[in-house]
């Protein structure tokens, strides 16, 4: 059996010397051809462009499944026959760092003699045959309003903040007699994802992290297995299952979907709420940083942004201060139960002028969260409740719909920040102190 077939089969057992002899028998051109032979050697069956009359190839895979590599390789195949392709990432940075320059992105998977020219300032990559791929950010749906393409690759669709970006991409995929889009994403139970999977012209491919175990480090597999296996988050992130609502969770996805809007009106107040983590290791909890506002005329609460993440103290302070200025907020709130004076001191070490209020929890997290949940359900002059999400906030909404406090689940950081923000904006709270 030749080396190509051995690699493809992954069903062999031979020594390093035998491998060396097999490789040494190949010319440099043969080695290059072998290294970049995606369909013939490296791709698993689920990663090969499927036949059939489909419009969307929806790859719903766990982390490490090989979604990015599949998107990059499919784009490279398409560019041979289709001159205009669209690449859309969750953000501009994701499109650049993952889809194009990432270790499994287009540049890394292209052989030297067919590597495209990437021009970041023009948001474009160009191949030697003249084919181009225009690069877009899903954070700016208007970028996609107008440009047309033959094929497109949409990465991490389940995390796109604005569903309108998907609508604009679909409307632009109209050139040629067979426009198609490949979607590579870890799933979430949003209306957009469920509707897309249900479409008759969607070809669904599902796969787990463990299907690509041969190409992942043993340490990575051990770590994620010990931390996530058997958990709901593990079912979503590793097994690529679309989670259903948790029976004991306060929020249901249908409730959040019913309260989603594209844009906030004029606001009379905007606050940034922080729920800081106690450490900043890779395995640490996130620091919750959520931006919320109160409508000037309708007194409706609006979730404006979620900048939560794993930060150092200076990192989360900078992120909160940046959010304060970006949204022209009037206040930053921090929970002193978790961090005490450290929150204010850290903020003021970077910007002494920041208006800051400490909030002190005298009640349990579920008790504090229930009035905020009630505002989501409370109707005021229409179908929606009194708190609305401006776009999609993947991490926040996952926490909201999976936290079961009665079952003893740990209170999630993003939800804590959300609750503090709307407690300040919409519920009278006397356990506060403010320094300006």
C-alpha positions, -999 to +999 in steps of 0.1 A: +000+000+000+015+034-009+020+062+017-010+082+005-034+053+011-018+044+044-023+080+057-058+081+044-068+047+060-052+056+094-051+018+099-014+010+100+014+003+124+049+008+111+082+021+125+098+055+122+124+040+099+097+027+076+081+061+075+114+078+068+121+054+039+087+060+025+091+097+026+127+096+012+114+078-018+093+108-027+104+138-046+099+173-032+070+178-056+055+145-044+058+156-008+041+189-015+013+172-034+008+148-005+009+176+021-018+196+004-040+168-010-071+176+011-097+154-005-074+125-013-055+123+020-063+144+049-101+150+049-124+128+068-156+118+050-177+144+068-152+172+057-156+165+020-178+188-001-211+169-004-229+164-037-265+173-042-287+203-047-282+221-014-279+258-007-263+256+027-238+231+039-243+234+077-214+219+096-224+217+132-193+205+150-178+204+184-146+223+192-116+208+174-138+189+150-120+206+120-147+231+110-122+259+102-100+236+081-131+224+062-142+259+055-107+270+043-102+239+021-137+242+006-130+279-002-098+268-019-117+243-040-143+268-050-119+294-061-108+272-090-142+277-107-159+307-090-144+342-092-162+359-063-165+343-028-175+360+004-159+352+038-179+363+069-165+360+104-182+367+137-160+399+139-134+414+117-107+401+140-121+365+138-123+367+100-086+377+099-072+356+128-092+324+122-105+322+087-075+337+069-044+338+090-053+311+115-034+278+118-062+261+099-071+291+078-068+298+041-032+310+041-019+281+062-036+255+041-025+269+007+006+255-010+034+281-018+027+281-055-010+288-050-010+310-019-033+340-023-024+377-017-041+390+014-048+427+016-063+435+050-069+472+041-090+461+012-107+433+031-098+410+002-077+380-007-068+373-044-055+341-060-033+339-091-062+328-113-080+361-105-105+347-081-111+369-051-126+364-016-141+395+000-139+396+038-167+408+060-176+411+097-210+399+109-209+428+134-216+452+104-245+437+084-245+468+061-212+456+047-230+427+031-259+449+017-252+449-020-221+428-028-229+396-047-210+363-048-211+328-062-201+310-030-196+320+007-182+307+039-198+319+072-179+310+104-195+306+139-229+317+127-244+307+161-224+335+177-232+363+152-248+392+171-270+404+143-292+379+124-296+405+097-260+398+087-271+363+077-301+377+058-278+400+038-253+373+030-281+350+017-295+378-004-261+384-019-254+348-028-271+350-062-244+347-089-241+317-112-265+288-115-255+272-081-248+297-053-239+280-021-228+288+015-208+267+039-216+274+076-191+262+102-203+266+138-207+252+172-244+251+178-267+272+200-305+269+203-313+302+186-342+306+162-318+313+133-299+280+139-330+259+143-347+274+113-317+270+091-313+233+101-350+227+093-347+242+057-352+216+030-321+228+010-297+226+040-273+197+041-265+191+077-232+176+089-228+170+126-197+159+143-180+158+178-146+169+190-136+133+194-139+125+157-108+145+152-090+132+182-060+119+161-052+155+152-056+170+187-032+170+215-036+143+242-034+170+269-063+190+252-085+159+251-077+150+287-084+185+299-117+191+281-129+156+290-123+160+327-139+195+327-168+191+304-177+155+297-212+148+309-221+184+314-246+205+294-218+227+282-199+197+271-229+184+252-229+217+232-192+225+229-179+189+224-207+168+211-223+196+191-258+190+205-283+218+203-293+222+240-330+223+249-342+245+278-332+235+313-363+227+332-353+247+363-337+277+345-354+311+349-350+321+313-361+301+282-347+308+248-381+315+234-386+343+259-353+358+250-361+355+212-394+372+217-376+402+233-349+406+207-346+439+187-322+452+160-316+486+175-320+504+208-339+538+209-326+569+225-315+561+261-317+581+292-293+559+312-265+535+304-245+515+330-216+490+328-218+462+354-189+441+365-188+407+383-151+401+387-134+367+388-110+360+417-082+348+393-071+351+357-058+317+348-070+300+316-092+277+337-106+306+358-141+318+357-149+347+335-154+383+346-189+393+337-190+427+320-224+437+306-236+470+293-273+479+296-295+509+290-329+524+298-351+538+271-356+576+272-393+574+262-404+538+267-386+529+300-377+496+285-344+480+295-319+471+267-289+448+268-264+466+246-232+446+249-214+417+266-177+421+270-172+393+295-141+372+294-111+358+313-090+388+322-063+400+346-076+427+370-061+454+348-076+436+318-112+436+330-108+472+343-097+484+309-125+464+292-151+480+315-137+515+311-136+511+273-172+500+274-180+531+296-166+554+270-178+535+239-214+537+250-211+570+268-224+554+300-230+573+332-219+547+357-198+515+363-211+491+389-191+464+408-202+438+433-181+443+465-189+408+478-165+395+451-135+418+452-143+444+478-124+477+473-102+460+448-127+468+420-128+505+426-090+507+432-083+488+400-106+510+380-093+542+395-057+532+389-065+534+352-089+563+352-096+582+384-125+601+368-148+571+363-181+573+382-183+541+402-209+525+424-204+495+447-233+471+451-235+447+480-255+415+479-277+409+509-299+384+492-292+351+473-284+352+436-317+335+427-337+360+448-319+389+431-324+374+396-361+367+399-373+403+396-351+408+365-366+377+350-401+391+358-392+422+338-384+400+307-419+385+310-439+416+320-458+430+290-461+467+283-482+478+253-474+448+231-460+413+228-426+419+243-415+422+279-397+451+295-361+440+288-349+434+253-317+422+237-302+444+210-289+415+188-276+381+200-253+376+229-242+340+227-223+336+259-248+355+281-278+338+267-263+304+271-257+311+308-292+325+312-309+295+297-288+268+315-284+282+350-306+262+374-301+278+408-325+255+426-304+225+415-273+241+431-257+253+399-230+279+404-242+314+396-228+325+362-208+357+359-225+372+329-259+367+345-247+383+377-235+414+358-268+415+339-288+414+371-268+441+388-272+464+357-310+461+356-313+463+393-296+497+391-317+508+361-351+494+368-354+483+404-349+505+435-317+493+452-307+508+486-275+486+492-252+509+472-226+535+476-214+558+448-181+577+443-177+602+415 
